[in-house]
């Protein structure tokens, strides 16, 4: 028999849900495979799939939320803005786009 704990039980006060920390991923564009991931249209943008053998394999995971590109927060940005930022930074001289991603809860 399982025992239900009432919502106001003081034992629950010591439990905290800690969101996962974003991890930085340096993006690279392959001439054939592109960036190697498919982005969904929700906000924040969620990685739907990662191309096997592509440049994002081992860096992004399906379900990751893209929350920042370089130093620009994109949690509330539409999918098109996120894609434009990755493309623009990838084609400009200097460092590669740095994407911050967190696992989807």
N, C-alpha and C positions, 0 to 999 in steps of 0.2 A: 504494500500500500504506500502510495506517495502522499506526502503531506504538503499542502499548499502553504506558502509563506505569505502573510498579508502584506499588501503594498507598503504600509507604513512601518514595517518591521525594522527596528534599529539595526539589525544585522546587515541590512542592505546599504547603510550609510557609508560603509568602508569600501564599497565597490564603486569603481569609476570606469567608465568606458573611455578609453584613450584612443582617439583616432590615429590611424597610421601616419607616420611622418612621410612627407613627399620625398621622392628620390629623384635626383637629377640624371637625365639621360642626354648624352650628346647625340644629335641626329646627324645622319649622313645620307645623302641621296645617291642611289645607284642609277646609272643611266637607263637600265632596263626595268628594274623593279621599283623605281621611285624610292619612297621612304619605307616601303614594305609594311604598311599597316593601313587598315580601313577604319575610319572614324565614324561614329554614330552621329545622330543629329540632336541629341539631348544636350541639356546644359547642366553640369559641365559636360564637355565632349568626352565620350567614352570610347576607348579602343575596342572595336568589334572583333577584329582578327589581325593576326600578324602573319606575314608571308614567310613560309619556311625558306630558309636560306637567304632571306632578305636582310637589309641593314638594321632593322628593328628587332630581329629575332634575338632573344636573350636580354633585351633591354626593356621592351614594352610587353605587357601581358594582356590578353583579352580581358576586359573589365576594368583596366586602368582608367582613371579619370585624369584628363589633361587639365591641370590647374594653373600652369604658368609657362610662358614661352619667353626665354631670356628673362627679363625682369618685369614682364607685363602679365598681370593676372588675367586669366582667361576663363575663370570658372563660370562667369555669366555671359561670355561671348558666344555668338552663334558659330556654328560649325565652319561656315565660310571664312569668318575672321581668323579662326584658329589655323585653317589650312593656308590662308594668305600669309599669315605671320611665319609659318614654317617655311613656305616657299620663298618669301622675300629674304629672310635671313640666310637661307641656304644658297641663294644666288648672289649674295653680297660678299665682298671680301671681309676677312676677319674670322672670328670664331664661329664654329658651327652652332646651329640652334640648340639651345639647352632647354629641354622640356622637363618640367616637374610633373610627375605622375604619382597618383596614390591609388592603391587598390580600392575597388568599389566596395562599399560596406554590404 
